[in-house]
């Protein structure tokens, strides 16, 4: 081996090590750190482990894991996660006898004031509400079998809604929670106050109504004024638009306004995610199988403003917006995994679209590696200086995060040139019978309880 090759390998190993610094050593850049609030937390839903990880962005470490499983509530083997020293696979564990916890923890969204988090169980057909301040599942009860080998609490059954509750979204006034039921072609509309009472023991159902909509509704998002609801689908190339018609009590009386044909942008008819821009003027859609994102006006006839192709096999999941003194961009997380990532490790990328360009001329102006595989959820802090990224797949063998699902943090003070801060291994949930690995991260939200957030 030549000296040049030795130096190259030494440099490559150094880059790999830096890419996965221990979380406690990885700190935000000074400008981003100064914008932090002690209340700030990052919440990540983990679909295979049915857990919610809580990250403290001040240290970029996992502060706790919120348990949505029902394992170890009883000392007998059918209730345990680890039985006879054997841990089930993540796919098999939810089929253990007498399991009544969450199945496929997926969607997540904060309330307008950041004090509540709504999380959907796709497979268990329900929704959970989490106190974002205390970081506790609302409706949990003391476990009568609590002891050294069992959990102190019995997990709430949540609120049963219907098949495939994919994504929840709070109305702008926080009075209601709209949940797209992807397997039932309708939206469940919940009274939030009644939902809290129901979870704490009241008999009355919190579901105000079921709203018929498109085949396979994936998600609802509201315009900034809270007067319109946009509904995307993962089964048809259409967008439903509803007038919310909020009454004096803040509750909706929705009526369909129009249905938009988006076949030209999404021929496969698979749009899993949408979100309005912070200024409220645009709504962006992620067309996963078409490898593209598109943007429409939130006013008038909802005209198409941009259609941006992201490259073959890009498979965009979520979009997020950053607008500060140094630029205005749309980020799109790409599920595709590319070779040649930091340190030579395969990783996914984030596409950067310059939103400062005139409508109709927006395009991808750059990409950056996420330091993780199959990027999914994205969310920024209120100051638009930090970005956090969730990943579905584990890290590659032979890397410092091997076998771990990871979250990545970036300083986006300059939105066009994000700076990597940390790769955060998510670890596991310490159950009495053994460790349950946090696995397959989907949704990620950055929450500052008590302040107006992205859904306000």
C-alpha positions as CSV (number, residue, x, y, z in Angstrom):
1,X,0.0,0.0,0.0
2,X,1.4,3.4,-1.0
3,X,1.7,6.3,1.4
4,X,-0.9,8.2,-0.6
5,X,-3.4,5.4,-0.2
6,X,-2.7,5.3,3.5
7,X,-3.4,9.0,3.8
8,X,-6.6,8.6,1.8
9,X,-7.9,5.8,4.0
10,X,-6.9,7.7,7.1
11,X,-8.8,10.7,5.9
12,X,-11.8,8.6,4.9
13,X,-12.0,7.0,8.3
14,X,-11.8,10.4,9.9
15,X,-14.7,11.6,7.9
16,X,-16.7,8.5,8.8
17,X,-16.0,9.0,12.5
18,X,-17.0,12.7,12.3
19,X,-20.2,11.8,10.5
20,X,-21.2,9.7,13.6
21,X,-19.8,11.6,16.5
22,X,-21.3,10.6,19.9
23,X,-24.4,12.7,20.3
24,X,-23.1,14.3,23.4
25,X,-20.1,15.7,21.5
26,X,-22.1,17.0,18.6
27,X,-23.4,20.5,19.3
28,X,-25.2,23.0,17.1
29,X,-23.4,25.9,15.6
30,X,-23.4,29.0,17.8
31,X,-26.0,30.9,15.8
32,X,-28.4,28.0,15.8
33,X,-27.8,27.2,19.5
34,X,-28.6,30.7,20.6
35,X,-32.1,30.3,19.2
36,X,-33.0,27.3,21.4
37,X,-35.5,27.4,24.1
38,X,-35.4,25.0,27.1
39,X,-38.8,23.7,26.2
40,X,-37.8,22.6,22.7
41,X,-38.1,18.9,21.9
42,X,-38.0,16.8,18.8
43,X,-40.6,13.9,18.6
44,X,-40.2,11.0,16.3
45,X,-42.7,8.2,15.6
46,X,-41.1,4.7,15.1
47,X,-43.4,2.5,13.1
48,X,-41.9,-0.9,13.8
49,X,-41.2,-0.5,17.5
50,X,-44.4,1.5,18.2
51,X,-42.6,4.1,20.2
52,X,-42.1,7.8,20.2
53,X,-38.5,9.1,20.7
54,X,-38.0,12.4,22.4
55,X,-34.7,14.3,21.5
56,X,-33.4,17.3,23.4
57,X,-32.0,19.5,20.6
58,X,-29.7,21.3,23.1
59,X,-27.6,18.2,23.5
60,X,-28.8,16.2,20.5
61,X,-29.4,13.2,22.7
62,X,-32.4,10.9,23.2
63,X,-34.1,12.2,26.4
64,X,-36.7,9.4,26.6
65,X,-38.7,6.9,24.7
66,X,-42.5,7.1,25.0
67,X,-44.0,3.6,25.1
68,X,-47.1,2.9,23.0
69,X,-46.7,-0.9,23.4
70,X,-48.6,-3.0,25.9
71,X,-45.6,-5.3,26.6
72,X,-44.6,-6.2,30.2
73,X,-47.9,-5.0,31.8
74,X,-48.3,-8.5,33.2
75,X,-45.6,-10.9,34.4
76,X,-46.9,-13.9,32.5
77,X,-45.2,-14.9,29.2
78,X,-48.0,-14.0,26.7
79,X,-47.7,-10.4,27.9
80,X,-43.9,-10.1,27.8
81,X,-41.8,-8.6,25.1
82,X,-38.8,-11.0,25.8
83,X,-40.0,-14.5,26.7
84,X,-37.5,-17.2,27.7
85,X,-34.6,-15.0,26.7
86,X,-36.0,-14.7,23.1
87,X,-37.0,-11.3,21.7
88,X,-39.5,-11.4,18.8
89,X,-38.8,-9.7,15.5
90,X,-40.4,-6.3,15.1
91,X,-42.9,-7.7,12.6
92,X,-43.9,-10.6,14.9
93,X,-44.0,-8.8,18.2
94,X,-47.4,-7.1,17.6
95,X,-49.0,-10.6,17.1
96,X,-48.0,-11.8,20.5
97,X,-51.0,-13.1,22.5
98,X,-52.9,-10.4,24.4
99,X,-51.0,-7.5,22.9
100,X,-53.3,-4.4,22.9
101,X,-50.8,-1.6,22.2
102,X,-50.2,0.5,19.1
103,X,-49.5,-1.1,15.8
104,X,-47.6,0.9,13.2
105,X,-47.1,4.2,14.9
106,X,-46.9,6.6,12.0
107,X,-48.4,10.1,11.7
108,X,-47.6,12.9,14.1
109,X,-48.5,16.5,14.4
110,X,-48.4,19.1,17.2
111,X,-51.4,21.2,18.3
112,X,-51.3,24.9,17.3
113,X,-49.9,25.8,20.8
114,X,-47.5,22.9,20.9
115,X,-48.9,21.3,24.1
116,X,-50.4,18.2,22.4
117,X,-49.1,15.7,20.0
118,X,-51.4,13.5,17.9
119,X,-50.0,10.2,16.8
120,X,-51.7,7.6,14.6
121,X,-51.5,3.8,14.9
122,X,-52.0,2.7,11.2
123,X,-52.4,-1.0,12.0
124,X,-54.3,-0.6,15.3
125,X,-56.8,1.9,13.6
126,X,-56.5,4.4,16.4
127,X,-55.1,7.8,17.4
128,X,-53.2,8.7,20.6
129,X,-52.8,12.1,22.2
130,X,-49.5,12.9,24.0
131,X,-48.9,15.7,26.5
132,X,-45.9,17.4,24.9
133,X,-45.0,19.2,28.1
134,X,-45.0,16.1,30.4
135,X,-44.2,13.8,27.5
136,X,-46.8,11.3,28.6
137,X,-49.6,9.4,26.8
138,X,-52.9,10.8,27.8
139,X,-55.3,8.1,29.1
140,X,-52.7,5.8,30.5
141,X,-53.8,4.2,33.8
142,X,-51.9,2.8,36.8
143,X,-51.1,-0.9,36.3
144,X,-52.6,-3.0,39.0
145,X,-49.8,-5.6,38.4
146,X,-47.0,-3.0,38.7
147,X,-43.9,-4.4,40.2
148,X,-40.1,-4.9,39.6
149,X,-40.8,-7.0,36.4
150,X,-43.8,-5.0,35.0
151,X,-44.6,-1.5,33.8
152,X,-46.0,1.0,36.2
153,X,-48.7,2.0,33.7
154,X,-51.2,0.3,31.4
155,X,-51.1,2.0,28.0
156,X,-54.2,3.8,26.7
157,X,-56.2,2.2,24.0
158,X,-56.3,5.6,22.3
159,X,-59.3,6.5,20.2
160,X,-60.6,3.9,17.7
161,X,-61.3,5.6,14.3
162,X,-61.3,3.2,11.4
163,X,-59.0,1.5,9.0
164,X,-55.6,3.0,8.2
165,X,-55.5,6.4,10.0
166,X,-52.5,7.7,8.1
167,X,-52.0,11.3,9.2
168,X,-53.7,13.6,11.8
169,X,-53.9,17.4,11.5
170,X,-55.2,19.9,13.9
171,X,-57.4,22.7,12.7
172,X,-55.8,26.2,12.9
173,X,-57.9,27.1,16.0
174,X,-57.0,23.8,17.7
175,X,-60.7,22.8,18.3
176,X,-60.6,19.8,16.0
177,X,-58.3,17.0,14.8
178,X,-58.9,15.8,11.3
179,X,-57.5,12.3,10.6
180,X,-57.3,10.8,7.1
181,X,-58.6,7.2,7.0
182,X,-56.7,5.9,4.1
183,X,-58.5,2.5,4.1
184,X,-62.0,4.0,4.3
185,X,-62.1,7.0,1.9
186,X,-63.1,9.4,4.6
187,X,-61.8,11.8,7.2
188,X,-62.6,11.4,10.9
189,X,-63.1,14.8,12.5
190,X,-62.6,14.8,16.3
191,X,-63.6,17.4,19.0
192,X,-60.2,17.8,20.8
193,X,-61.7,18.8,24.1
194,X,-64.1,15.8,24.0
195,X,-61.2,13.6,23.0
196,X,-59.3,14.5,26.1
197,X,-62.3,13.8,28.2
198,X,-62.8,10.5,26.5
199,X,-59.3,9.4,27.1
200,X,-59.7,10.3,30.7
201,X,-62.8,8.1,31.1
202,X,-65.8,9.9,29.6
203,X,-68.2,7.7,27.6
204,X,-69.2,10.2,24.9
205,X,-67.4,9.6,21.5
206,X,-65.1,12.4,20.4
207,X,-65.8,11.9,16.7
208,X,-68.0,14.7,15.5
209,X,-68.4,13.3,12.0
210,X,-66.9,11.3,9.2
211,X,-66.3,13.3,6.1
212,X,-66.4,11.4,2.8
213,X,-63.5,12.3,0.5
214,X,-61.2,10.9,-2.2
215,X,-60.3,7.2,-2.5
216,X,-57.3,6.6,-0.3
217,X,-56.9,9.9,1.5
218,X,-53.3,10.4,2.8
219,X,-53.3,13.7,4.6
220,X,-55.2,16.9,5.3
221,X,-53.6,20.3,5.6
222,X,-55.3,23.7,6.2
223,X,-54.6,27.1,4.7
224,X,-53.2,29.7,6.9
225,X,-56.6,31.3,7.7
226,X,-58.0,27.9,8.5
227,X,-60.9,28.4,6.0
228,X,-59.8,25.7,3.5
229,X,-58.7,22.1,3.9
230,X,-56.6,20.4,1.2
231,X,-56.8,16.5,1.0
232,X,-54.2,14.5,-0.9
233,X,-54.6,10.8,-2.0
234,X,-52.3,7.8,-2.4
235,X,-54.7,6.0,-4.7
236,X,-56.0,8.6,-7.2
237,X,-54.5,11.6,-8.9
238,X,-56.9,14.1,-7.3
239,X,-56.9,16.8,-4.6
240,X,-60.1,17.5,-2.7
241,X,-60.6,21.1,-1.4
242,X,-63.1,21.7,1.4
243,X,-64.5,24.9,2.9
244,X,-64.2,24.5,6.7
245,X,-67.1,26.8,7.6
246,X,-66.1,27.1,11.3
247,X,-69.0,28.2,13.4
248,X,-69.1,30.5,16.4
249,X,-68.0,27.6,18.6
250,X,-65.0,27.0,16.4
251,X,-66.2,23.7,15.1
252,X,-66.4,23.0,11.4
253,X,-69.3,22.3,9.0
254,X,-67.2,21.3,6.0
255,X,-68.4,21.4,2.4
256,X,-66.5,20.2,-0.7
257,X,-65.5,23.2,-2.8
258,X,-63.7,21.5,-5.7
259,X,-61.7,18.5,-6.7
260,X,-58.5,19.2,-8.6
261,X,-57.1,16.8,-11.3
262,X,-53.3,16.4,-10.8
263,X,-52.7,13.6,-13.2
264,X,-50.3,15.7,-15.2
265,X,-48.1,16.0,-12.1
266,X,-48.8,12.6,-10.5
267,X,-49.7,10.0,-13.1
268,X,-49.3,7.1,-10.6
269,X,-51.8,8.7,-8.2
270,X,-49.6,8.5,-5.1
271,X,-49.3,11.7,-3.1
272,X,-48.6,10.9,0.5
273,X,-47.8,14.3,1.9
274,X,-48.7,18.0,1.6
275,X,-48.0,21.2,3.5
276,X,-48.7,24.9,3.1
277,X,-45.8,27.4,3.1
278,X,-45.4,29.6,6.3
279,X,-46.6,32.7,4.4
280,X,-49.8,30.7,3.5
281,X,-49.6,31.5,-0.2
282,X,-48.7,28.1,-1.5
283,X,-49.4,24.4,-0.9
284,X,-46.7,21.8,-1.8
285,X,-47.3,18.2,-2.6
286,X,-45.0,15.2,-2.6
287,X,-45.6,12.8,-5.5
288,X,-43.6,9.8,-4.4
289,X,-44.0,7.4,-7.3
290,X,-43.7,10.3,-9.9
291,X,-40.4,11.4,-8.3
292,X,-41.6,15.0,-8.2
293,X,-43.1,17.7,-6.0
294,X,-45.5,20.3,-7.1
295,X,-46.8,23.6,-5.8
296,X,-50.2,25.3,-6.1
297,X,-51.7,28.6,-5.1
298,X,-53.9,28.4,-2.0
299,X,-56.2,31.1,-3.5
300,X,-58.5,31.6,-6.5
301,X,-58.7,28.5,-8.7
302,X,-55.6,26.9,-7.0
303,X,-53.5,27.2,-10.1
304,X,-50.4,25.1,-10.6
305,X,-47.3,27.2,-9.9
306,X,-44.5,24.7,-10.1
307,X,-43.8,21.1,-10.9
308,X,-40.3,20.0,-10.0
309,X,-38.8,16.6,-11.1
310,X,-36.3,15.3,-8.5
311,X,-34.6,12.6,-10.5
312,X,-35.4,8.9,-11.3
313,X,-36.0,6.9,-8.2
314,X,-35.8,9.9,-5.9
315,X,-39.0,8.8,-4.1
316,X,-39.8,12.0,-2.2
317,X,-41.5,11.6,1.2
318,X,-42.0,15.0,3.0
319,X,-41.4,18.6,2.3
320,X,-40.3,21.4,4.7
321,X,-39.7,25.1,4.3
322,X,-37.0,27.4,5.6
323,X,-37.1,31.1,5.1
324,X,-34.7,33.4,6.8
325,X,-32.4,36.3,6.1
326,X,-30.1,34.2,3.9
327,X,-32.6,32.5,1.7
328,X,-36.0,30.8,1.1
329,X,-36.1,27.1,0.2
330,X,-38.3,24.0,0.0
331,X,-36.6,20.8,1.2
332,X,-37.8,17.4,0.0
333,X,-36.6,14.3,1.8
334,X,-35.7,11.5,-0.7
335,X,-36.2,7.8,0.2
336,X,-33.6,6.8,-2.4
337,X,-30.3,5.7,-1.0
338,X,-27.2,6.8,-2.9
339,X,-23.6,5.5,-2.7
340,X,-20.9,8.0,-2.0
341,X,-22.3,9.5,1.1
342,X,-20.1,11.0,3.9
343,X,-17.2,8.7,4.7
344,X,-18.1,6.5,1.8
345,X,-21.3,5.3,3.6
346,X,-24.5,5.0,1.5
347,X,-27.1,7.6,2.6
348,X,-30.2,9.4,1.4
349,X,-30.3,13.0,0.3
350,X,-32.4,16.2,0.7
351,X,-33.2,18.1,-2.4
352,X,-33.0,21.9,-2.1
353,X,-35.5,24.0,-4.2
354,X,-34.9,27.7,-4.3
355,X,-38.3,29.3,-3.4
356,X,-36.9,32.8,-4.1
357,X,-37.1,32.2,-7.8
358,X,-40.3,33.3,-9.6
359,X,-43.2,30.9,-9.6
360,X,-42.9,28.6,-12.6
361,X,-39.1,28.8,-12.5
362,X,-38.4,27.0,-9.2
363,X,-36.0,24.1,-9.5
364,X,-33.5,21.9,-7.6
365,X,-30.4,24.0,-6.9
366,X,-28.6,21.5,-4.7
367,X,-28.7,18.4,-2.6
368,X,-27.1,17.3,0.7
369,X,-26.6,13.9,2.3
370,X,-28.7,13.2,5.4
371,X,-26.2,10.8,7.2
372,X,-29.0,8.2,7.3
373,X,-30.9,5.8,5.1
374,X,-34.4,6.4,3.6
375,X,-35.1,9.9,4.8
376,X,-38.7,10.6,5.7
377,X,-39.9,13.2,8.3
378,X,-38.6,16.8,8.3
379,X,-39.2,19.7,10.6
380,X,-37.5,23.0,11.4
381,X,-37.3,25.0,14.6
382,X,-39.4,28.2,14.9
383,X,-36.4,30.4,14.0
384,X,-35.8,28.4,10.8
385,X,-32.2,27.8,11.7
386,X,-32.3,24.0,12.6
387,X,-33.5,21.1,10.6
388,X,-34.1,17.5,11.9
389,X,-34.5,14.5,9.6
390,X,-36.0,11.1,10.4
391,X,-35.0,7.8,8.6
392,X,-36.8,4.6,8.0
393,X,-33.9,2.2,7.7
394,X,-31.1,1.2,10.1
395,X,-27.5,2.3,9.5
396,X,-25.2,0.2,7.5
397,X,-23.1,-2.6,9.2
398,X,-19.6,-1.5,9.9
399,X,-20.5,2.1,10.7
400,X,-20.5,3.6,14.2
401,X,-24.3,3.6,14.1
402,X,-24.6,0.0,12.8
403,X,-28.0,-1.5,13.5
404,X,-29.4,1.8,14.8
405,X,-32.1,4.0,13.4
406,X,-30.8,7.5,13.4
407,X,-32.0,11.1,13.3
408,X,-29.9,13.8,11.7
409,X,-29.6,17.5,12.7
410,X,-28.4,20.3,10.4
411,X,-27.7,24.0,10.9
412,X,-29.8,25.7,8.1
413,X,-28.9,29.3,9.0
414,X,-27.9,29.4,5.4
415,X,-30.7,27.4,3.8
416,X,-28.9,26.9,0.5
417,X,-25.8,25.5,2.3
418,X,-26.9,23.3,5.3
419,X,-24.2,22.3,7.8
420,X,-24.2,18.9,9.4
421,X,-24.4,18.9,13.2
422,X,-25.1,15.4,14.5
423,X,-26.2,11.9,13.7
424,X,-28.3,10.8,16.7
425,X,-28.7,7.0,17.3
426,X,-32.2,6.4,18.7
427,X,-31.3,3.5,20.9
428,X,-34.0,1.4,22.5
429,X,-36.9,1.4,25.0
430,X,-35.9,-0.2,28.2
431,X,-38.7,-2.6,29.1
432,X,-38.5,-4.8,32.2
433,X,-38.0,-7.9,30.1
434,X,-35.5,-6.4,27.7
435,X,-34.6,-3.6,25.3
436,X,-37.0,-2.9,22.4
437,X,-35.0,-1.2,19.6
438,X,-36.5,2.0,18.3
439,X,-36.9,1.2,14.6
440,X,-38.3,2.7,11.3
441,X,-38.8,6.4,12.0
442,X,-41.6,8.0,10.0
443,X,-42.9,11.4,11.2
444,X,-40.7,14.0,13.0
445,X,-41.9,17.2,14.6
446,X,-39.9,20.0,16.4
447,X,-42.1,21.3,19.2
448,X,-41.9,24.3,21.5
449,X,-44.8,23.9,23.9
450,X,-46.7,27.0,24.7
451,X,-45.8,28.9,21.5
452,X,-47.6,29.1,18.2
453,X,-46.2,26.5,15.8
454,X,-46.6,25.4,12.2
455,X,-50.2,24.3,12.6
456,X,-51.3,27.6,14.2
